[in-house]
Amino acid sequence: MLRVVAIDDEPLALRQLVAYIRRMPELTLVAQCQSAVEAAGVLARETVDAIFCDINMPDLSGLDLVRSLLSGGEAPLVVFTTAYSQYALEGFEVAAVDYLLKPFSINDFQRAVNRVIERKQQQAALDEAKSQQAAEGAATNDVLYLRADHRTHAIALRDIRYVQAMGEYLRVYADSYARPLTALLSMKRISEQLPPDRFMRIHRSYILNLSRIAHFAKGRVTLTDGTELPIGDSYRSDFEKRLKGRQGGE
């Protein structure tokens, strides 16, 4: 079952849209909204798979609503409904699954629903593949797939500054994220997946990106962003040898 929201500022059009949704056994209606502003509030509170949204609405258009959702990261799938064919191109520019020109029939609506279901299945297959990689902390093609915050993140290896152990969890500090990503993953597992020519464990609680080292002294290493990390006694000799080897290679 797909959880959906119907959005249209015209009461009769909204009523028809809701009637079509309720005739589809694949859909569950989460809310019906008479403005994009109202819908934005619903979408902030509810988990929604898809929206059926009019484009030309006062205060905030359907296009602007979808753009705001996309700017925030993950967004529901979108089917636009409108009486104005000139909006079709703009609709597809924001990755709409389908475009229904009013008045549309139940058959037209069923076609759009089928496309939403197909797109959702494609997304699920991709997420499953990424989740399998994320469960192992897999690094592929210079990208680390990491499951954190209920989603799978693709993190460029070059952006990772360091990794910190936090009991059964770890935190990944990367340039592309304002806050560290927290994942249920062991340091042993992620250290096996990060390329050893670019990353090194320097403490039982820290793995660092060797390219981010600014300098080190007295059992501590300073990164290029000013972060200071401790070097564990059992890791110090290998760390110093490694750094001397890199200097010699340069």
Backbone as CSV, one residue per row, in Angstrom:
resi,resn,N_x,N_y,N_z,CA_x,CA_y,CA_z,C_x,C_y,C_z
1,MET,0.837,-1.204,0.000,0.000,0.000,0.000,0.872,1.253,0.000
2,LEU,0.569,2.173,-0.887,1.294,3.433,-0.945,0.511,4.516,-0.214
3,ARG,1.187,5.235,0.645,0.567,6.330,1.388,0.660,7.600,0.541
4,VAL,-0.495,8.222,0.267,-0.519,9.356,-0.651,-1.283,10.541,-0.059
5,VAL,-0.999,11.722,-0.618,-1.687,12.957,-0.252,-2.251,13.583,-1.525
6,ALA,-3.508,14.049,-1.444,-4.164,14.742,-2.559,-4.148,16.239,-2.272
7,ILE,-3.753,17.044,-3.289,-3.618,18.495,-3.085,-4.248,19.228,-4.260
8,ASP,-5.266,20.053,-3.970,-5.902,20.868,-5.007,-6.711,21.957,-4.314
9,ASP,-6.589,23.191,-4.815,-7.316,24.296,-4.184,-8.765,24.388,-4.645
10,GLU,-9.134,23.638,-5.687,-10.514,23.639,-6.161,-11.281,22.495,-5.496
11,PRO,-12.308,22.773,-4.703,-13.014,21.727,-3.954,-13.537,20.597,-4.826
12,LEU,-14.135,20.925,-5.982,-14.677,19.875,-6.835,-13.563,18.979,-7.398
13,ALA,-12.462,19.602,-7.811,-11.334,18.836,-8.335,-10.719,17.959,-7.247
14,LEU,-10.636,18.496,-6.039,-10.093,17.728,-4.926,-10.993,16.539,-4.602
15,ARG,-12.306,16.788,-4.639,-13.258,15.721,-4.353,-13.126,14.590,-5.376
16,GLN,-12.975,14.940,-6.656,-12.816,13.932,-7.700,-11.517,13.152,-7.527
17,LEU,-10.442,13.872,-7.208,-9.149,13.240,-7.004,-9.198,12.251,-5.845
18,VAL,-9.818,12.668,-4.746,-9.960,11.792,-3.579,-10.792,10.557,-3.923
19,ALA,-11.854,10.746,-4.712,-12.704,9.618,-5.109,-11.897,8.601,-5.924
20,TYR,-11.054,9.098,-6.831,-10.218,8.197,-7.624,-9.232,7.435,-6.727
21,ILE,-8.620,8.155,-5.800,-7.649,7.513,-4.896,-8.319,6.394,-4.102
22,ARG,-9.510,6.648,-3.614,-10.211,5.653,-2.794,-10.667,4.443,-3.605
23,ARG,-10.683,4.560,-4.932,-11.034,3.424,-5.792,-9.819,2.561,-6.120
24,MET,-8.649,3.003,-5.693,-7.414,2.273,-5.971,-6.989,1.466,-4.743
25,PRO,-7.063,0.142,-4.796,-6.691,-0.656,-3.622,-5.207,-0.536,-3.260
26,GLU,-4.398,-0.059,-4.201,-2.957,0.069,-3.940,-2.626,1.309,-3.116
27,LEU,-3.613,2.221,-2.948,-3.346,3.513,-2.311,-4.067,3.657,-0.981
28,THR,-3.428,4.352,-0.054,-4.036,4.763,1.211,-3.973,6.281,1.286
29,LEU,-5.109,6.935,1.442,-5.145,8.395,1.508,-4.763,8.854,2.908
30,VAL,-3.651,9.569,2.999,-3.179,10.094,4.280,-3.867,11.413,4.610
31,ALA,-4.030,12.270,3.581,-4.654,13.581,3.811,-5.086,14.167,2.475
32,GLN,-6.080,15.051,2.533,-6.492,15.839,1.376,-6.354,17.306,1.754
33,CYS,-5.646,18.063,0.936,-5.275,19.433,1.280,-5.749,20.396,0.191
34,GLN,-6.190,21.581,0.620,-6.670,22.590,-0.321,-5.637,23.663,-0.620
35,SER,-4.419,23.464,-0.160,-3.329,24.386,-0.497,-2.000,23.668,-0.335
36,ALA,-0.989,24.183,-1.024,0.352,23.616,-0.894,0.923,23.887,0.489
37,VAL,0.527,25.008,1.083,0.998,25.339,2.436,0.478,24.308,3.430
38,GLU,-0.802,23.979,3.330,-1.381,22.951,4.199,-0.681,21.610,3.968
39,ALA,-0.434,21.286,2.709,0.228,20.018,2.383,1.637,19.955,2.951
40,ALA,2.349,21.084,2.924,3.711,21.108,3.461,3.716,20.718,4.932
41,GLY,2.715,21.174,5.678,2.607,20.805,7.083,2.367,19.317,7.262
42,VAL,1.496,18.748,6.435,1.219,17.316,6.502,2.479,16.516,6.181
43,LEU,3.182,16.913,5.131,4.370,16.180,4.695,5.502,16.264,5.717
44,ALA,5.502,17.318,6.510,6.515,17.438,7.560,6.244,16.469,8.712
45,ARG,4.971,16.077,8.870,4.591,15.211,9.992,4.460,13.745,9.606
46,GLU,4.076,13.488,8.361,3.710,12.141,7.937,4.720,11.550,6.950
47,THR,4.808,10.231,6.979,5.579,9.520,5.963,4.670,9.284,4.766
48,VAL,5.052,9.804,3.614,4.210,9.760,2.425,5.034,9.244,1.250
49,ASP,4.444,8.317,0.481,5.134,7.755,-0.676,4.955,8.610,-1.924
50,ALA,3.771,9.214,-2.087,3.508,9.974,-3.311,2.477,11.062,-3.046
51,ILE,2.523,12.109,-3.862,1.509,13.161,-3.793,0.909,13.357,-5.188
52,PHE,-0.385,13.642,-5.202,-1.088,14.027,-6.425,-1.428,15.494,-6.242
53,CYS,-0.794,16.337,-7.022,-0.746,17.759,-6.682,-1.090,18.655,-7.868
54,ASP,-2.035,19.568,-7.645,-2.326,20.607,-8.627,-1.119,21.543,-8.702
55,ILE,-0.921,22.163,-9.850,0.214,23.068,-10.012,-0.157,24.513,-9.705
56,ASN,-1.219,24.993,-10.320,-1.568,26.410,-10.218,-2.433,26.663,-8.985
57,MET,-1.778,26.999,-7.864,-2.479,27.266,-6.609,-1.990,28.582,-6.016
58,PRO,-2.842,29.285,-5.268,-2.421,30.561,-4.667,-1.401,30.359,-3.550
59,ASP,-0.692,31.434,-3.221,0.301,31.460,-2.135,1.544,30.635,-2.474
60,LEU,1.372,29.338,-2.707,2.501,28.474,-3.014,2.053,27.480,-4.080
61,SER,2.721,27.495,-5.227,2.316,26.609,-6.316,2.768,25.184,-6.034
62,GLY,2.166,24.255,-6.768,2.587,22.871,-6.638,4.039,22.673,-7.015
63,LEU,4.492,23.382,-8.039,5.894,23.296,-8.446,6.829,23.777,-7.340
64,ASP,6.473,24.889,-6.726,7.314,25.426,-5.654,7.324,24.500,-4.440
65,LEU,6.184,23.863,-4.164,6.135,22.895,-3.069,7.110,21.759,-3.329
66,VAL,7.072,21.210,-4.524,7.950,20.081,-4.848,9.416,20.521,-4.827
67,ARG,9.706,21.714,-5.340,11.095,22.203,-5.301,11.590,22.321,-3.860
68,SER,10.729,22.786,-2.964,11.131,22.913,-1.559,11.377,21.546,-0.938
69,LEU,10.581,20.553,-1.315,10.775,19.195,-0.802,12.082,18.609,-1.313
70,LEU,12.372,18.833,-2.581,13.605,18.308,-3.163,14.838,18.964,-2.553
71,SER,14.737,20.244,-2.229,15.878,20.939,-1.630,16.189,20.424,-0.240
72,GLY,15.185,19.813,0.403,15.385,19.272,1.745,15.905,17.851,1.748
73,GLY,16.108,17.260,0.578,16.613,15.888,0.501,15.607,14.975,-0.176
74,GLU,15.242,13.899,0.509,14.305,12.938,-0.053,12.904,13.535,-0.126
75,ALA,12.185,13.246,-1.206,10.842,13.777,-1.400,9.937,12.663,-1.912
76,PRO,8.625,12.777,-1.676,7.713,11.772,-2.215,7.708,11.818,-3.741
77,LEU,7.244,10.742,-4.355,7.019,10.748,-5.794,5.871,11.707,-6.096
78,VAL,5.875,12.288,-7.294,4.921,13.346,-7.615,4.183,13.054,-8.906
79,VAL,2.856,13.198,-8.858,2.033,13.238,-10.062,1.337,14.594,-10.057
80,PHE,1.586,15.405,-11.088,0.946,16.717,-11.163,-0.408,16.613,-11.868
81,THR,-1.357,17.383,-11.376,-2.675,17.490,-12.009,-2.941,18.964,-12.273
82,THR,-3.322,19.314,-13.506,-3.557,20.720,-13.810,-4.408,20.862,-15.068
83,ALA,-5.030,22.017,-15.187,-5.823,22.310,-16.386,-4.999,23.036,-17.434
84,TYR,-3.722,23.299,-17.142,-2.891,24.107,-18.024,-1.741,23.268,-18.580
85,SER,-1.798,22.952,-19.872,-0.806,22.070,-20.479,0.589,22.697,-20.538
86,GLN,0.665,24.030,-20.450,1.975,24.678,-20.552,2.875,24.362,-19.352
87,TYR,2.297,23.812,-18.287,3.100,23.481,-17.111,3.767,22.116,-17.218
88,ALA,3.455,21.359,-18.266,3.954,19.983,-18.361,5.472,19.911,-18.308
89,LEU,6.146,20.750,-19.098,7.602,20.717,-19.147,8.204,21.013,-17.784
90,GLU,7.680,22.051,-17.098,8.182,22.387,-15.769,7.970,21.232,-14.806
91,GLY,6.837,20.541,-14.960,6.556,19.413,-14.082,7.597,18.326,-14.206
92,PHE,7.981,18.005,-15.430,8.967,16.949,-15.624,10.372,17.411,-15.260
93,GLU,10.599,18.710,-15.240,11.904,19.229,-14.829,12.170,18.968,-13.354
94,VAL,11.121,18.801,-12.555,11.311,18.472,-11.143,11.044,16.983,-10.906
95,ALA,11.240,16.184,-11.950,11.197,14.721,-11.862,9.832,14.173,-11.479
96,ALA,8.769,14.792,-11.987,7.432,14.242,-11.759,7.322,12.887,-12.447
97,VAL,6.619,11.965,-11.793,6.427,10.634,-12.366,5.451,10.699,-13.545
98,ASP,4.417,11.527,-13.397,3.425,11.645,-14.464,2.761,13.010,-14.378
99,TYR,1.974,13.307,-15.403,1.307,14.603,-15.543,-0.101,14.342,-16.065
100,LEU,-1.112,14.724,-15.293,-2.506,14.501,-15.671,-3.160,15.833,-16.013
101,LEU,-3.649,15.944,-17.226,-4.306,17.164,-17.672,-5.814,17.058,-17.387
102,LYS,-6.318,18.015,-16.635,-7.740,18.015,-16.280,-8.598,18.353,-17.502
103,PRO,-9.786,17.762,-17.615,-10.295,16.684,-16.761,-9.722,15.340,-17.189
104,PHE,-9.329,14.511,-16.257,-8.763,13.205,-16.585,-9.699,12.101,-16.092
105,SER,-9.630,10.978,-16.762,-10.513,9.853,-16.463,-9.894,8.931,-15.425
106,ILE,-10.695,7.977,-14.953,-10.173,6.985,-14.017,-9.092,6.146,-14.674
107,ASN,-9.196,5.922,-15.983,-8.155,5.172,-16.692,-6.840,5.946,-16.746
108,ASP,-6.943,7.257,-16.963,-5.746,8.103,-16.928,-5.097,8.043,-15.541
109,PHE,-5.939,8.091,-14.528,-5.438,8.069,-13.161,-4.785,6.727,-12.850
110,GLN,-5.395,5.638,-13.296,-4.825,4.313,-13.076,-3.448,4.193,-13.729
111,ARG,-3.314,4.789,-14.945,-2.024,4.784,-15.620,-0.961,5.487,-14.768
112,ALA,-1.328,6.619,-14.187,-0.386,7.360,-13.344,-0.019,6.564,-12.098
113,VAL,-1.021,5.909,-11.497,-0.771,5.091,-10.307,0.185,3.949,-10.647
114,ASN,-0.008,3.319,-11.802,0.885,2.234,-12.214,2.323,2.726,-12.358
115,ARG,2.486,3.939,-12.870,3.830,4.494,-13.019,4.459,4.786,-11.652
116,VAL,3.636,5.257,-10.724,4.134,5.500,-9.367,4.589,4.188,-8.735
117,ILE,3.787,3.147,-8.873,4.129,1.843,-8.306,5.420,1.318,-8.916
118,GLU,5.545,1.448,-10.242,6.766,0.995,-10.917,7.988,1.753,-10.424
119,ARG,7.869,3.077,-10.301,8.992,3.888,-9.819,9.346,3.525,-8.370
120,LYS,8.326,3.278,-7.558,8.560,2.916,-6.161,9.283,1.579,-6.063
121,GLN,8.923,0.641,-6.912,9.595,-0.656,-6.929,11.049,-0.513,-7.354
122,GLN,11.308,0.353,-8.307,12.677,0.592,-8.744,13.502,1.194,-7.613
123,GLN,12.916,2.150,-6.900,13.606,2.761,-5.771,13.898,1.744,-4.680
124,ALA,12.913,0.879,-4.405,13.081,-0.132,-3.360,14.214,-1.089,-3.709
125,ALA,14.297,-1.491,-4.981,15.359,-2.395,-5.408,16.728,-1.738,-5.251
126,LEU,16.809,-0.451,-5.618,18.068,0.272,-5.483,18.447,0.444,-4.018
127,ASP,17.461,0.795,-3.174,17.722,0.967,-1.748,18.184,-0.332,-1.106
128,GLU,17.588,-1.454,-1.538,17.983,-2.751,-0.981,19.432,-3.064,-1.318
129,ALA,19.810,-2.784,-2.562,21.192,-3.040,-2.963,22.160,-2.165,-2.174
130,LYS,21.793,-0.909,-2.013,22.661,-0.003,-1.250,22.705,-0.388,0.221
131,SER,21.568,-0.843,0.764,21.513,-1.229,2.171,22.399,-2.429,2.448
132,GLN,22.475,-3.354,1.483,23.350,-4.509,1.657,24.804,-4.059,1.742
133,GLN,25.134,-3.103,0.876,26.488,-2.560,0.937,26.698,-1.791,2.227
134,ALA,25.667,-1.024,2.642,25.784,-0.206,3.841,25.929,-1.059,5.084
135,ALA,25.267,-2.223,5.110,25.351,-3.102,6.271,26.781,-3.563,6.510
136,GLU,27.552,-3.620,5.434,28.954,-3.999,5.538,29.864,-2.773,5.542
137,GLY,29.264,-1.581,5.442,30.078,-0.380,5.327,30.896,-0.416,4.054
138,ALA,30.283,-0.856,2.962,31.035,-1.137,1.740,31.507,0.138,1.054
139,ALA,32.724,0.112,0.625,33.279,1.220,-0.159,33.469,0.752,-1.585
140,THR,32.847,1.449,-2.539,32.911,1.074,-3.943,33.086,2.312,-4.800
141,ASN,34.069,2.244,-5.711,34.264,3.358,-6.648,34.401,4.700,-5.944
142,ASP,35.201,4.719,-4.885,35.464,5.954,-4.137,34.252,6.478,-3.380
143,VAL,33.277,5.617,-3.124,32.092,6.011,-2.352,31.860,5.006,-1.241
144,LEU,31.578,5.502,-0.030,31.195,4.653,1.093,29.688,4.741,1.261
145,TYR,28.991,3.592,1.170,27.559,3.553,1.418,27.350,3.243,2.894
146,LEU,26.686,4.173,3.591,26.530,4.053,5.035,25.077,4.253,5.416
147,ARG,24.519,3.312,6.175,23.143,3.415,6.643,23.125,4.207,7.943
148,ALA,22.500,5.371,7.913,22.418,6.237,9.087,21.201,7.133,8.964
149,ASP,20.577,7.455,10.096,19.418,8.353,10.107,18.297,7.847,9.198
150,HIS,18.099,6.524,9.201,16.991,5.891,8.469,17.105,6.030,6.954
151,ARG,18.303,6.242,6.456,18.501,6.310,5.010,19.924,5.871,4.680
152,THR,20.153,5.564,3.414,21.486,5.160,2.979,22.193,6.353,2.355
153,HIS,23.375,6.676,2.890,24.145,7.823,2.418,25.303,7.333,1.548
154,ALA,25.505,7.992,0.433,26.664,7.733,-0.425,27.680,8.839,-0.149
155,ILE,28.764,8.505,0.542,29.742,9.497,0.987,31.027,9.343,0.178
156,ALA,31.435,10.394,-0.476,32.702,10.352,-1.218,33.850,10.144,-0.228
157,LEU,34.717,9.198,-0.500,35.820,8.897,0.413,36.696,10.120,0.664
158,ARG,36.884,10.937,-0.354,37.746,12.112,-0.194,37.168,13.108,0.807
159,ASP,35.827,13.048,1.039,35.187,13.980,1.964,35.295,13.549,3.420
160,ILE,35.622,12.283,3.658,35.679,11.773,5.028,36.941,12.284,5.707
161,ARG,36.747,12.942,6.853,37.897,13.430,7.621,38.376,12.357,8.599
162,TYR,37.450,11.843,9.403,37.815,10.774,10.331,36.553,10.057,10.805
163,VAL,36.780,8.907,11.427,35.701,8.082,11.974,35.972,7.901,13.463
164,GLN,34.919,8.001,14.262,35.050,7.876,15.716,34.143,6.766,16.232
165,ALA,34.685,5.871,17.066,33.900,4.807,17.677,33.121,5.350,18.868
166,MET,31.859,4.901,18.987,30.992,5.304,20.103,30.263,4.056,20.596
167,GLY,30.978,3.170,21.301,30.384,1.928,21.751,30.068,1.038,20.558
168,GLU,28.793,0.620,20.417,28.394,-0.212,19.288,28.194,0.619,18.024
169,TYR,28.238,1.926,18.155,28.008,2.823,17.026,29.322,3.495,16.629
170,LEU,29.276,4.150,15.492,30.400,4.993,15.110,29.877,6.259,14.450
171,ARG,30.711,7.280,14.447,30.388,8.541,13.803,31.367,8.796,12.673
172,VAL,30.806,9.194,11.523,31.621,9.527,10.363,31.559,11.034,10.155
173,TYR,32.712,11.680,10.219,32.807,13.125,10.016,33.247,13.375,8.576
174,ALA,32.382,14.051,7.809,32.666,14.274,6.389,32.346,15.711,6.001
175,ASP,33.069,16.231,5.023,32.879,17.616,4.585,31.471,17.878,4.081
176,SER,30.850,16.872,3.484,29.543,17.062,2.859,28.390,17.043,3.846
177,TYR,28.673,16.893,5.140,27.617,16.865,6.163,27.975,17.814,7.294
178,ALA,26.994,18.632,7.689,27.234,19.600,8.762,27.431,18.898,10.102
179,ARG,26.749,17.757,10.274,26.877,16.988,11.504,27.380,15.591,11.178
180,PRO,28.039,14.933,12.138,28.522,13.579,11.860,27.361,12.606,11.664
181,LEU,27.570,11.602,10.820,26.587,10.551,10.612,26.847,9.434,11.615
182,THR,25.797,8.996,12.304,25.921,7.947,13.311,25.341,6.649,12.771
183,ALA,26.140,5.584,12.787,25.716,4.302,12.215,25.992,3.168,13.188
184,LEU,25.150,2.134,13.133,25.349,0.926,13.929,26.319,0.028,13.170
185,LEU,27.592,0.198,13.435,28.635,-0.493,12.684,29.908,-0.501,13.526
186,SER,30.668,-1.586,13.460,31.885,-1.682,14.254,33.069,-1.033,13.537
187,MET,34.052,-0.635,14.329,35.268,-0.055,13.756,36.020,-1.108,12.935
188,LYS,35.996,-2.342,13.393,36.670,-3.414,12.652,36.077,-3.545,11.255
189,ARG,34.733,-3.523,11.176,34.078,-3.702,9.881,34.365,-2.540,8.940
190,ILE,34.269,-1.317,9.441,34.481,-0.179,8.535,35.955,-0.041,8.171
191,SER,36.860,-0.413,9.090,38.287,-0.326,8.767,38.663,-1.337,7.689
192,GLU,37.916,-2.455,7.610,38.160,-3.442,6.568,37.699,-2.946,5.197
193,GLN,36.751,-2.005,5.200,36.179,-1.538,3.943,36.842,-0.274,3.412
194,LEU,37.396,0.549,4.282,38.069,1.769,3.826,39.432,1.407,3.239
195,PRO,39.803,1.981,2.099,41.076,1.619,1.450,42.276,1.945,2.347
196,PRO,43.133,0.954,2.624,44.243,1.152,3.571,45.313,2.113,3.096
197,ASP,45.354,2.403,1.798,46.337,3.366,1.316,45.896,4.797,1.590
198,ARG,44.634,4.978,2.034,44.104,6.326,2.266,43.629,6.546,3.697
199,PHE,43.341,5.467,4.414,42.832,5.578,5.778,43.649,4.690,6.712
200,MET,43.737,5.112,7.981,44.501,4.344,8.956,43.874,4.484,10.335
201,ARG,43.854,3.375,11.062,43.386,3.418,12.448,44.551,3.859,13.323
202,ILE,44.340,4.920,14.096,45.420,5.464,14.914,45.133,5.324,16.411
203,HIS,43.969,4.796,16.730,43.514,4.689,18.116,42.367,3.692,18.113
204,ARG,42.075,3.096,19.237,40.947,2.155,19.266,39.630,2.849,18.926
205,SER,39.610,4.181,19.036,38.385,4.942,18.771,38.441,5.808,17.526
206,TYR,39.545,5.797,16.780,39.658,6.722,15.648,40.315,6.081,14.424
207,ILE,39.723,6.379,13.268,40.317,6.110,11.953,40.377,7.448,11.243
208,LEU,41.483,7.764,10.608,41.564,9.059,9.936,41.932,8.911,8.470
209,ASN,41.582,9.936,7.734,41.963,10.059,6.333,43.378,10.644,6.313
210,LEU,44.335,9.881,5.811,45.737,10.313,5.870,45.985,11.609,5.119
211,SER,45.172,11.911,4.131,45.371,13.148,3.371,44.957,14.376,4.169
212,ARG,44.291,14.176,5.324,43.827,15.309,6.125,44.796,15.670,7.256
213,ILE,45.939,15.038,7.319,46.881,15.321,8.394,47.610,16.635,8.116
214,ALA,47.594,17.518,9.117,48.363,18.766,9.026,49.731,18.563,9.671
215,HIS,49.751,18.024,10.911,50.997,17.703,11.598,50.690,16.821,12.794
216,PHE,51.719,16.222,13.393,51.523,15.414,14.599,52.730,15.557,15.503
217,ALA,52.456,15.437,16.807,53.508,15.549,17.816,52.950,15.122,19.158
218,LYS,53.806,14.502,19.993,53.458,14.152,21.373,52.166,13.341,21.475
219,GLY,52.065,12.368,20.615,50.927,11.461,20.721,49.612,12.021,20.237
220,ARG,49.651,13.105,19.467,48.420,13.681,18.937,48.639,14.091,17.483
221,VAL,47.577,13.983,16.694,47.642,14.392,15.306,46.621,15.503,15.078
222,THR,47.038,16.527,14.346,46.154,17.647,14.033,45.757,17.564,12.572
223,LEU,44.471,17.657,12.320,43.967,17.588,10.959,43.936,18.975,10.332
224,THR,43.715,19.020,9.048,43.729,20.293,8.325,42.600,21.225,8.756
225,ASP,41.535,20.671,9.380,40.446,21.531,9.865,40.657,21.955,11.312
226,GLY,41.804,21.584,11.888,42.121,21.962,13.255,41.743,20.929,14.301
227,THR,41.057,19.879,13.926,40.685,18.830,14.871,41.933,18.106,15.363
228,GLU,41.999,17.853,16.679,43.102,17.090,17.253,42.593,15.719,17.693
229,LEU,43.314,14.678,17.305,42.949,13.310,17.659,44.120,12.639,18.371
230,PRO,43.830,11.784,19.360,44.921,11.080,20.044,45.453,9.926,19.210
231,ILE,46.732,9.627,19.370,47.341,8.459,18.739,47.559,7.424,19.839
232,GLY,46.928,6.275,19.728,47.063,5.244,20.752,48.471,4.681,20.808
233,ASP,48.913,4.293,22.021,50.274,3.784,22.189,50.551,2.591,21.279
234,SER,49.587,1.695,21.140,49.791,0.487,20.343,49.759,0.765,18.843
235,TYR,49.324,1.976,18.460,49.233,2.337,17.044,50.352,3.299,16.624
236,ARG,51.076,3.866,17.600,52.004,4.965,17.315,53.134,4.567,16.392
237,SER,53.747,3.411,16.637,54.894,2.998,15.825,54.487,2.820,14.363
238,ASP,53.385,2.125,14.129,52.932,1.924,12.744,52.559,3.248,12.091
239,PHE,51.959,4.130,12.873,51.566,5.426,12.336,52.789,6.222,11.897
240,GLU,53.807,6.282,12.757,55.006,7.048,12.423,55.743,6.441,11.225
241,LYS,55.789,5.113,11.160,56.403,4.466,10.003,55.639,4.796,8.729
242,ARG,54.351,4.788,8.862,53.507,5.067,7.701,53.735,6.482,7.190
243,LEU,53.790,7.427,8.109,53.995,8.822,7.703,55.381,9.040,7.106
244,LYS,56.388,8.367,7.667,57.741,8.489,7.117,57.785,7.883,5.720
245,GLY,57.078,6.775,5.537,57.040,6.144,4.222,56.372,7.031,3.186
246,ARG,55.296,7.726,3.595,54.615,8.630,2.658,55.507,9.811,2.316
247,GLN,56.251,10.312,3.340,57.145,11.449,3.073,58.251,11.036,2.112
248,GLY,58.747,9.775,2.318,59.813,9.289,1.451,59.338,9.116,0.031
249,GLY,58.058,8.687,-0.096,57.504,8.480,-1.428,57.270,9.779,-2.163
250,GLU,57.055,10.820,-1.410,56.818,12.125,-2.000,58.114,12.756,-2.454
